[in-house]
Amino acid sequence: MEKKKTEPKYLRIVSWIKKQITDGELAVGNRLQSENELSQQFGLSRQTVRQATSILENSGILERRRGSGTYVASTCVVQRAVTMNIGVVTTYLDDYLFPSIIRGIDGVLTDGGYTMQLSITYNKVENERNILTSLLAKGIDGLIIEPTKSGLPNINEGLYKQIRRQGIPCVFINAAYPRLNFPSVLMDDYACGREAANYLIKKGHRKIAGVFKSDDIQGHLRYAGCASELTKHKLPLQENSTIWYTTEDMELDDASIEIMEKGVLHRIKGCTAAICYNDQMASRILELAGREHIRVPEDLSLISFDDSNLATADRVGLTTFVHPKEELGRVAAQNLLKLIEREEIEIEVKFPPQLVERDSVKRWK
Protein backbone atom coordinates (compact mmCIF):
# COMPACT_ATOMS: atom_id res chain seq x y z
CA MET A 1 0.00 0.00 0.00
CA GLU A 2 1.40 3.39 -1.01
CA LYS A 3 2.26 5.62 1.92
CA LYS A 4 0.33 8.90 2.00
CA LYS A 5 2.57 11.91 1.38
CA THR A 6 2.87 14.17 4.42
CA GLU A 7 1.81 17.78 3.83
CA PRO A 8 4.66 20.27 4.36
CA LYS A 9 4.32 22.05 7.71
CA TYR A 10 4.46 25.52 6.20
CA LEU A 11 1.22 24.84 4.28
CA ARG A 12 -0.68 24.90 7.58
CA ILE A 13 0.25 28.56 7.95
CA VAL A 14 -0.43 29.32 4.27
CA SER A 15 -3.91 27.78 4.53
CA TRP A 16 -4.65 29.58 7.80
CA ILE A 17 -3.66 33.01 6.43
CA LYS A 18 -5.75 32.45 3.28
CA LYS A 19 -8.75 31.45 5.43
CA GLN A 20 -8.30 34.55 7.60
CA ILE A 21 -8.47 36.66 4.45
CA THR A 22 -11.44 34.75 3.00
CA ASP A 23 -13.39 35.04 6.30
CA GLY A 24 -12.71 38.76 6.47
CA GLU A 25 -10.52 38.53 9.57
CA LEU A 26 -7.66 40.03 7.56
CA ALA A 27 -8.27 42.77 4.98
CA VAL A 28 -6.00 44.60 2.57
CA GLY A 29 -3.68 46.83 4.59
CA ASN A 30 -3.95 44.79 7.78
CA ARG A 31 -0.72 43.84 9.49
CA LEU A 32 -0.02 40.13 9.95
CA GLN A 33 1.23 38.76 13.25
CA SER A 34 5.01 38.77 13.64
CA GLU A 35 7.09 35.71 12.81
CA ASN A 36 7.64 35.11 16.53
CA GLU A 37 3.90 35.25 17.22
CA LEU A 38 3.05 32.88 14.37
CA SER A 39 5.87 30.57 15.43
CA GLN A 40 4.43 30.31 18.94
CA GLN A 41 0.86 29.99 17.68
CA PHE A 42 1.60 27.04 15.39
CA GLY A 43 4.48 25.51 17.35
CA LEU A 44 6.73 25.76 14.30
CA SER A 45 10.15 27.32 13.69
CA ARG A 46 10.58 30.89 12.45
CA GLN A 47 12.17 29.44 9.31
CA THR A 48 8.96 27.54 8.55
CA VAL A 49 6.91 30.68 9.19
CA ARG A 50 9.19 32.66 6.85
CA GLN A 51 8.73 29.95 4.20
CA ALA A 52 4.94 30.32 4.40
CA THR A 53 4.86 34.12 4.31
CA SER A 54 7.42 34.19 1.48
CA ILE A 55 5.20 31.91 -0.64
CA LEU A 56 2.27 34.30 -0.11
CA GLU A 57 4.53 37.29 -0.68
CA ASN A 58 5.71 35.90 -3.99
CA SER A 59 2.05 35.29 -4.90
CA GLY A 60 1.22 38.95 -4.30
CA ILE A 61 -1.03 38.30 -1.29
CA LEU A 62 1.37 39.60 1.36
CA GLU A 63 3.79 42.52 1.31
CA ARG A 64 6.80 42.83 3.59
CA ARG A 65 7.61 46.41 4.64
CA ARG A 66 11.08 47.09 5.96
CA GLY A 67 11.09 47.91 9.67
CA SER A 68 7.31 47.67 9.90
CA GLY A 69 6.15 44.10 9.32
CA THR A 70 4.14 42.03 6.84
CA TYR A 71 0.82 43.28 5.50
CA VAL A 72 -2.04 41.96 3.38
CA ALA A 73 -1.50 43.38 -0.11
CA SER A 74 -4.31 41.62 -2.00
CA THR A 75 -7.21 39.27 -1.30
CA CYS A 76 -6.68 37.32 -4.50
CA VAL A 77 -3.90 36.37 -6.88
CA VAL A 78 -3.97 37.80 -10.39
CA GLN A 79 -5.02 35.07 -12.80
CA ARG A 80 -2.49 34.73 -15.60
CA ALA A 81 -2.64 32.69 -18.77
CA VAL A 82 -0.15 29.81 -18.76
CA THR A 83 2.51 30.43 -21.43
CA MET A 84 5.09 27.69 -20.65
CA ASN A 85 7.71 30.42 -21.12
CA ILE A 86 10.34 31.31 -18.51
CA GLY A 87 12.26 34.58 -18.67
CA VAL A 88 15.98 34.20 -17.93
CA VAL A 89 17.92 37.44 -17.47
CA THR A 90 21.71 37.49 -16.97
CA THR A 91 24.24 40.31 -16.99
CA TYR A 92 26.44 38.75 -19.69
CA LEU A 93 26.62 35.78 -22.05
CA ASP A 94 30.29 35.21 -22.78
CA ASP A 95 32.48 32.15 -22.30
CA TYR A 96 33.41 33.14 -18.74
CA LEU A 97 30.71 31.45 -16.60
CA PHE A 98 27.40 32.07 -18.24
CA PRO A 99 27.18 29.32 -20.89
CA SER A 100 27.45 26.71 -18.11
CA ILE A 101 24.85 28.46 -15.96
CA ILE A 102 22.46 28.72 -18.91
CA ARG A 103 23.05 25.06 -19.79
CA GLY A 104 22.03 24.05 -16.27
CA ILE A 105 18.88 26.20 -16.41
CA ASP A 106 17.89 25.10 -19.90
CA GLY A 107 18.23 21.39 -19.14
CA VAL A 108 15.77 21.57 -16.23
CA LEU A 109 13.30 23.85 -18.03
CA THR A 110 13.32 21.70 -21.17
CA ASP A 111 12.66 18.57 -19.12
CA GLY A 112 9.75 20.40 -17.51
CA GLY A 113 8.25 21.32 -20.89
CA TYR A 114 9.15 25.03 -20.66
CA THR A 115 10.78 27.34 -23.19
CA MET A 116 13.50 29.74 -22.08
CA GLN A 117 13.40 33.40 -23.13
CA LEU A 118 17.00 34.57 -22.65
CA SER A 119 17.92 38.26 -22.28
CA ILE A 120 21.20 40.04 -21.46
CA THR A 121 21.51 43.32 -19.52
CA TYR A 122 25.30 43.84 -19.90
CA ASN A 123 25.06 45.04 -16.28
CA LYS A 124 23.12 48.15 -17.35
CA VAL A 125 20.16 49.20 -15.21
CA GLU A 126 18.23 50.67 -18.13
CA ASN A 127 18.62 47.43 -20.08
CA GLU A 128 17.22 45.51 -17.12
CA ARG A 129 14.22 47.85 -16.98
CA ASN A 130 13.49 47.45 -20.70
CA ILE A 131 13.86 43.67 -20.58
CA LEU A 132 11.58 43.22 -17.58
CA THR A 133 8.97 45.54 -19.09
CA SER A 134 9.03 43.55 -22.33
CA LEU A 135 8.80 40.17 -20.60
CA LEU A 136 5.87 41.30 -18.46
CA ALA A 137 4.06 42.57 -21.57
CA LYS A 138 4.61 39.29 -23.45
CA GLY A 139 3.54 37.09 -20.56
CA ILE A 140 5.72 34.57 -18.72
CA ASP A 141 5.21 31.87 -16.09
CA GLY A 142 8.35 32.68 -14.10
CA LEU A 143 11.66 34.52 -13.99
CA ILE A 144 15.28 33.62 -13.25
CA ILE A 145 17.26 36.84 -12.89
CA GLU A 146 20.84 37.84 -12.19
CA PRO A 147 20.46 41.29 -10.61
CA THR A 148 22.06 44.23 -12.40
CA LYS A 149 24.48 46.39 -10.37
CA SER A 150 23.29 44.72 -7.18
CA GLY A 151 25.74 46.74 -5.07
CA LEU A 152 23.87 49.99 -5.87
CA PRO A 153 20.35 51.19 -4.99
CA ASN A 154 17.79 49.27 -7.03
CA ILE A 155 15.99 51.86 -9.15
CA ASN A 156 13.94 49.08 -10.81
CA GLU A 157 12.40 48.03 -7.49
CA GLY A 158 8.96 49.16 -8.68
CA LEU A 159 9.07 46.63 -11.53
CA TYR A 160 9.96 43.85 -9.12
CA LYS A 161 7.03 44.83 -6.91
CA GLN A 162 4.85 44.61 -10.02
CA ILE A 163 6.20 41.11 -10.64
CA ARG A 164 5.25 40.20 -7.08
CA ARG A 165 1.75 41.74 -7.37
CA GLN A 166 1.15 39.69 -10.51
CA GLY A 167 2.14 36.54 -8.62
CA ILE A 168 4.98 35.69 -11.04
CA PRO A 169 7.50 33.36 -9.35
CA CYS A 170 11.03 34.77 -9.46
CA VAL A 171 14.43 33.37 -8.42
CA PHE A 172 17.63 35.43 -8.25
CA ILE A 173 21.00 33.92 -9.18
CA ASN A 174 24.57 34.99 -8.25
CA ALA A 175 23.27 37.92 -6.18
CA ALA A 176 20.06 39.25 -4.63
CA TYR A 177 18.53 42.69 -4.26
CA PRO A 178 17.92 43.60 -0.62
CA ARG A 179 14.37 44.19 0.65
CA LEU A 180 12.66 42.16 -2.09
CA ASN A 181 13.00 38.76 -0.37
CA PHE A 182 12.80 36.74 -3.58
CA PRO A 183 14.38 33.26 -3.40
CA SER A 184 18.03 33.16 -4.45
CA VAL A 185 20.75 30.69 -5.48
CA LEU A 186 24.33 31.94 -5.16
CA MET A 187 27.85 31.45 -3.87
CA ASP A 188 28.47 32.22 -0.21
CA ASP A 189 30.57 35.24 -1.16
CA TYR A 190 31.19 36.39 2.40
CA ALA A 191 32.50 32.94 3.40
CA CYS A 192 34.63 32.84 0.23
CA GLY A 193 36.19 36.18 1.16
CA ARG A 194 37.01 34.91 4.64
CA GLU A 195 38.52 31.70 3.27
CA ALA A 196 40.64 33.62 0.75
CA ALA A 197 42.16 35.79 3.49
CA ASN A 198 42.60 32.81 5.81
CA TYR A 199 44.41 30.83 3.10
CA LEU A 200 46.87 33.65 2.48
CA ILE A 201 47.44 34.16 6.21
CA LYS A 202 48.23 30.46 6.63
CA LYS A 203 50.75 30.86 3.81
CA GLY A 204 52.53 33.53 5.84
CA HIS A 205 51.19 36.67 4.16
CA ARG A 206 50.59 39.66 6.43
CA LYS A 207 50.26 42.55 3.97
CA ILE A 208 47.31 41.62 1.78
CA ALA A 209 45.85 43.90 -0.89
CA GLY A 210 42.38 43.64 -2.43
CA VAL A 211 40.78 44.51 -5.77
CA PHE A 212 36.97 44.43 -5.66
CA LYS A 213 34.03 45.42 -7.84
CA SER A 214 31.91 48.11 -6.20
CA ASP A 215 28.66 48.03 -8.21
CA ASP A 216 27.95 44.32 -7.67
CA ILE A 217 27.08 43.04 -4.18
CA GLN A 218 29.48 40.10 -4.55
CA GLY A 219 32.38 42.57 -4.31
CA HIS A 220 31.03 44.02 -1.08
CA LEU A 221 30.52 40.59 0.48
CA ARG A 222 33.93 39.26 -0.55
CA TYR A 223 35.58 42.39 0.82
CA ALA A 224 33.61 42.12 4.08
CA GLY A 225 34.65 38.47 4.48
CA CYS A 226 38.31 39.33 3.88
CA ALA A 227 38.19 42.24 6.33
CA SER A 228 36.55 40.07 8.98
CA GLU A 229 39.27 37.43 8.73
CA LEU A 230 42.08 39.98 8.87
CA THR A 231 40.52 41.52 11.97
CA LYS A 232 40.18 38.08 13.55
CA HIS A 233 43.94 37.56 13.12
CA LYS A 234 44.69 41.11 14.34
CA LEU A 235 46.16 42.07 10.98
CA PRO A 236 45.78 45.61 9.60
CA LEU A 237 43.43 46.20 6.70
CA GLN A 238 45.57 47.65 3.90
CA GLU A 239 43.11 50.43 3.07
CA ASN A 240 45.46 52.27 0.71
CA SER A 241 45.93 48.97 -1.13
CA THR A 242 42.20 48.18 -1.38
CA ILE A 243 41.03 49.14 -4.87
CA TRP A 244 37.41 49.41 -6.03
CA TYR A 245 36.32 49.46 -9.68
CA THR A 246 33.04 49.48 -11.61
CA THR A 247 31.53 47.95 -14.73
CA GLU A 248 32.23 51.18 -16.63
CA ASP A 249 35.91 51.12 -15.64
CA MET A 250 36.29 47.87 -17.58
CA GLU A 251 34.71 49.46 -20.67
CA LEU A 252 37.27 52.26 -21.07
CA ASP A 253 39.55 52.44 -24.08
CA ASP A 254 42.80 50.45 -23.97
CA ALA A 255 44.97 53.44 -23.06
CA SER A 256 42.73 54.42 -20.13
CA ILE A 257 42.56 50.84 -18.87
CA GLU A 258 46.35 50.57 -18.99
CA ILE A 259 46.66 53.72 -16.87
CA MET A 260 44.12 52.32 -14.39
CA GLU A 261 45.90 48.96 -14.19
CA LYS A 262 49.28 50.59 -13.58
CA GLY A 263 47.61 52.55 -10.81
CA VAL A 264 46.45 49.26 -9.30
CA LEU A 265 50.02 47.89 -9.33
CA HIS A 266 51.28 51.10 -7.72
CA ARG A 267 48.62 50.88 -4.98
CA ILE A 268 49.39 47.26 -4.07
CA LYS A 269 53.17 47.79 -4.08
CA GLY A 270 54.58 46.61 -0.76
CA CYS A 271 51.93 43.92 -0.33
CA THR A 272 52.95 40.28 -0.78
CA ALA A 273 49.53 39.07 -1.93
CA ALA A 274 46.31 40.37 -3.48
CA ILE A 275 42.76 39.05 -3.33
CA CYS A 276 41.09 39.70 -6.69
CA TYR A 277 37.34 40.06 -7.26
CA ASN A 278 37.35 37.36 -9.94
CA ASP A 279 39.55 35.46 -12.37
CA GLN A 280 39.07 38.16 -14.98
CA MET A 281 40.67 40.80 -12.78
CA ALA A 282 43.35 38.39 -11.55
CA SER A 283 44.35 37.51 -15.12
CA ARG A 284 44.62 41.21 -15.99
CA ILE A 285 46.90 41.83 -13.01
CA LEU A 286 48.92 38.72 -13.88
CA GLU A 287 49.43 39.97 -17.44
CA LEU A 288 50.35 43.48 -16.33
CA ALA A 289 52.71 42.19 -13.62
CA GLY A 290 54.59 40.26 -16.31
CA ARG A 291 55.03 43.40 -18.39
CA GLU A 292 56.31 45.27 -15.33
CA HIS A 293 58.72 42.42 -14.42
CA ILE A 294 56.81 41.55 -11.25
CA ARG A 295 56.92 37.79 -10.75
CA VAL A 296 53.83 35.83 -9.73
CA PRO A 297 53.93 34.22 -7.24
CA GLU A 298 57.56 34.97 -6.23
CA ASP A 299 56.99 38.73 -5.77
CA LEU A 300 53.20 38.84 -5.60
CA SER A 301 50.72 36.05 -4.84
CA LEU A 302 47.23 36.20 -6.36
CA ILE A 303 44.00 34.50 -5.29
CA SER A 304 40.64 34.96 -6.98
CA PHE A 305 37.12 33.60 -7.45
CA ASP A 306 35.09 31.64 -10.06
CA ASP A 307 37.53 28.95 -11.35
CA SER A 308 36.69 30.03 -14.90
CA ASN A 309 38.48 29.16 -18.13
CA LEU A 310 40.77 32.14 -17.43
CA ALA A 311 42.19 30.42 -14.35
CA THR A 312 44.31 28.12 -16.54
CA ALA A 313 44.79 30.35 -19.58
CA ASP A 314 48.15 31.80 -18.50
CA ARG A 315 51.54 30.25 -17.74
CA VAL A 316 50.67 30.65 -14.03
CA GLY A 317 47.51 28.82 -12.99
CA LEU A 318 45.30 30.83 -10.67
CA THR A 319 44.43 29.62 -7.18
CA THR A 320 40.72 30.36 -7.10
CA PHE A 321 37.36 29.43 -5.61
CA VAL A 322 34.96 27.26 -7.59
CA HIS A 323 31.81 28.82 -8.97
CA PRO A 324 29.11 26.10 -9.15
CA LYS A 325 28.10 27.24 -12.65
CA GLU A 326 25.90 24.50 -14.17
CA GLU A 327 24.78 23.20 -10.78
CA LEU A 328 23.75 26.71 -9.75
CA GLY A 329 21.67 26.99 -12.92
CA ARG A 330 20.03 23.61 -12.29
CA VAL A 331 19.11 24.42 -8.69
CA ALA A 332 17.71 27.83 -9.66
CA ALA A 333 15.52 26.28 -12.37
CA GLN A 334 14.38 23.45 -10.10
CA ASN A 335 13.41 25.91 -7.39
CA LEU A 336 11.52 28.09 -9.86
CA LEU A 337 9.49 25.12 -11.10
CA LYS A 338 8.72 24.18 -7.50
CA LEU A 339 7.48 27.73 -6.87
CA ILE A 340 5.24 27.47 -9.92
CA GLU A 341 3.80 24.24 -8.48
CA ARG A 342 3.53 25.85 -5.00
CA GLU A 343 6.03 23.39 -3.53
CA GLU A 344 8.38 24.05 -0.63
CA ILE A 345 11.87 25.38 -1.39
CA GLU A 346 14.82 26.89 0.46
CA ILE A 347 14.46 30.67 0.19
CA GLU A 348 18.24 31.13 0.04
CA VAL A 349 20.64 28.50 -1.34
CA LYS A 350 24.32 29.27 -0.79
CA PHE A 351 27.17 27.18 -2.18
CA PRO A 352 30.06 26.97 0.33
CA PRO A 353 33.68 27.88 -0.52
CA GLN A 354 35.64 25.28 -2.50
CA LEU A 355 39.25 26.24 -3.23
CA VAL A 356 41.27 25.03 -6.20
CA GLU A 357 45.00 25.40 -5.52
CA ARG A 358 47.27 26.13 -8.46
CA ASP A 359 50.49 28.11 -8.86
CA SER A 360 49.63 31.75 -8.09
CA VAL A 361 50.18 31.66 -4.32
CA LYS A 362 53.57 31.21 -2.67
CA ARG A 363 54.32 30.55 0.99
CA TRP A 364 55.85 33.77 2.35
CA LYS A 365 58.65 33.55 4.89
N, C-alpha and C positions, 0 to 999 in steps of 0.2 A: 504494500500500500504506500502510495507516494505521500511523503511528509509535507504537511501544509507549511507554506512559506510564512515566516514570522514578519509581521509588519514593522518597518523601521520605527524606532521610538519617536523620532522627530515628527512623524506624521500625526501623532496624537495632538501635538501642539498646533500643527497646521490646521487640522480638522476643527479643533476647539476655537481658534481665532476666526476661521471662516464662519462657524456657527454663530459666534458672538456678533459678527457683522450681519449675517442673515437675519438674526433675531432682533436686530436693532440695538443691541447692547453696546456696540461700537459703531460710530458713524464717522464719515469723512472728517478728518481734522482732530479726532480723538487720539489721545496719547495712550499707547499700549503700556502694560506693566513693564517694569525693568526686567533685564535678564535675570537678575538675582531673585526677583519676586516670582517670575515664571518658573525658575529652577526649583524653588522651594515648593511652589504649588503642585508641580508635576513630579517632584522627586527625581528630576533628571539633571544632568550636568549643564553648565552654562554653554559648553560647546554644542550640545544637542539643541539647546534653545536657540543659539545663534544659527545653527543649521536651518531650523524651522523658519525663523524670521527672515533669513537670507533668501530662502526659496520664495516666500511671499513678497519680499522686496524686489527680487528679480522678475516677479510676475506683475509688478506694478500695483499690488494691493497695499503694501506697506512702504513707508518712506523713512529712512534714517536721517535725523538732523543732528549735525555735529554739536555736541555739548548740550543737547536738549532731550534727545530720546528718539523713540520710534513711534510714528504716527500712521493712522489709516489714511492712505492716499486715494483709494478708490474702492468701491463696493463690488466691482466686477472687473474681470480681465478683458481687454480689448480682443475681440474675435478676429483672427487673421486667417486668410486663406493659406493653406499649406502649399508651399512652392517646391519643396525638396531641394532648395538652394541654400548654401551656407556661405556667408561672406567671410573671407579670410583677408586680413589687412596686416601687412608687415612693413617695416621701415625700408628694407632693401630686398633685392633678389639677385645677389651676386653669388659667386662660388665660395664665399667665406663660410657661412653657417646655414644660410637660408634654404638652399635646395634640399638639404637633409631634413630640416624642420617641416618644409612643405610636403616632402615625401611621406613623412610620418602622419601628417594630417590627412593627406589625400587618401592614403591606404585605408584608414578607418572610415572616412566619409563615404568612399566608394563602396566598401563592404556594407555600409548601412543604407545604400541606395540614394545617397545625396550627391549633388553636384557642387563643386567648389567654385566660387566667384573670387578670383585672386586680384588684389589691388595693392599698389606700392605707394607709400607716402614720401619716400626719400627723406624721412625725418623732418618733414615740413608740415607745420600745423595747419596751414591753409589747405594743403593737399588732403590731410586727414578729414577736415571739415567737408570738402567737396565729395570725397569718397563716401563718407557716412551718409551724407544727404542723398546721394545717388542710390546707394544700396537700400535706404529706407523707402525711397520712392518706388523702386523696382519691386520690393517685397522679398524678404528672406525669412528663413526659419530660425536662424541663429547666426552668431558672430564669433569669430576668433580674431583677436586684435592684439598686435604689439603696439603699445602706446607710443605716441610721437612726443619727443622731448619731455619725457616723464619727470625730469628733474626740475621743470619749470611749472608755473601755475597753468592749470588746464583751462584754456579759454574755450574749449569745445565741451565743457562740462554740461551745458544745456542740451546738447545733442545726445549725450549719454543718458541724461535724465529722460529724454524723449524715448530712447531705446527701452529704458526701464518701464516707463508708463505704458508702452505698447506691449509689454510682456515678452520681449524678444530675448531669449537666453544669450548671454555673452560671457566669454572666457578670455581673460588677458593672458598673454605669454611674454616671457622674458622680463617684464616689469608690470607694475600696476599703478594706476592713478590713485592717490589718496582720496578718502571720503566717499568714493563710489561703492566700495564693498562688493565689486564683482568677483567671482571666483578667478583664481590665477594659478598658473603653472610656470615655475621659474627656478633659476639657480638660487641657492642661498648665498647671495652676494656678500652679505655681512660676514658670514662664516668663512667664505673664501678669502676675504680680505684679512681676517685674523690669521688664517692658516698660512697665507703668503708671508706675512710678517714673522710669524712664529718659525717658519722654515728657514728664513734668512737669519734670524737670531740664532737658531741652533747651529747654523753654519759659521757662526762667529761674527756676523755683520752687526755693527752698532750704529753706523751712519747710513740710514736708508732713505733714499729719495722716493718720490711718487709722481706719476703722471696719470691724471684722471680726467674723464670727460664730465663736464659740468652740467650739460643740458639733458643728460639721461640719468635716471635715479640709480642705475647700477653703479655709476661712478661715485655717487655720494655714499652708497652702502659699502662699497669696497674700501673707500677711504676711511669711513668710520670704523670698519673692522680692523684695518691696519693700525689706526690711531689707538684703538682700544688695546691691542696687543702690545704696542710699544709702551703705553702707559703702565700696563700690567708688569712689564719687565723693567720699569723705571728708566726707560730710554727716552731721550728728547725727541720730540717731533721736529723733523727738519723742515720747518715752515718755509724758509727761503728756497728750499729744494723740492717743494711740493708745487707742481705745475698743473693748472687747469686749462682745458681747451674745449672748444665747441664744435658742433657739426660744421659750421661755416668756416672755421679755421682750416679744416681739412679740404675745403673747396677753393682755397686761394690759388693763385697762379704759382708755378713752380718756383719762381724767384722768391716770392713772399713766404712760401712754405719752407724753403731752405733757410731763410733768415730766422724763421720761428724755430726750426729744429736746432739751429746752432745756438739759439738762445736757451733751448732746453738743455743742451750739453753744458753750456756755461753755468746754468743754475744748479745742475746736479754734480758739478765738479767738487771734489772733496768727499763725495759719498762713495762707498764701496759697492753699493747695490741699489737698484731701482725697481720698484713695483710698477708695472705698466698696466693701464686700463684694459688692454686686450692685445692679442697677438699682432694685430695690425700696427698698433703704436710701437710695440716691442721690436717688430721687424724694421720699422723706420729708424728707430734709434740704433739698432744693430748695424744697419747699412751706413748711417751717418758716422757712427763710431769708427767703422772701418776706414772711411775717408779721412777721418781726423787722427788716424793712427792710435785709437784707443782700443785696446784688446778686450774682447769679451770671451771668457769671463775673467781673464787674468787681472785686468784693471777695473772692470765694472761687471758685476753680475746682474742679470736680468731675469725677472719672473713675471709671468703674465697670465691671462685668462682666455679660455675658449678651446684650446687644443685644436685649432683650425688647420687647414692645409698650409698656412703660412708658418706654422710652428716647425716644419721640417723643410722649408723651402731654401734656407740658407745653409752655409757651411757649418754654422753653429746651431744645433737644435735647441729650441726654446723649452725651458722648464715651465710648465703651464698647467692650469686647471681645466679639467674636462668639461665641456659644455655638452649636455645630454642630447642635443640636436634632435635626431629622429624620434627618440623615446619621448622627449618633451612634446613634440608634435602629436605623437600618438595619444599621450595622456590627455592633452588639451582637447583633442577631438573626441575621445571617449567620454570625458567629463561633459562636454557640450551636448552630446547625444543623450547622456543620462539626464541632463537638465531638461531637454526637450521632452523626455519621457517622464519627467517629475520624479526621478530616482535620486537617492541620496548620493552626495559626493563630498569630498574634502573641499572646503572653500579655498584653502591655500595649499598648494603642493610645492614643496621646496626640495630640490635635489642637493644633497650634501656635497661638500668639497671632495674632489678626487684628483690628486696631483699626479702628473706625468713628469718624471725626472728625465731631463736630457743634459745638454752640455753647457747651458748658459749661466749656471750658478757654480761658483767656486767656494770651497771652504776658506774663510779668511782667518789668518793667524795674526 
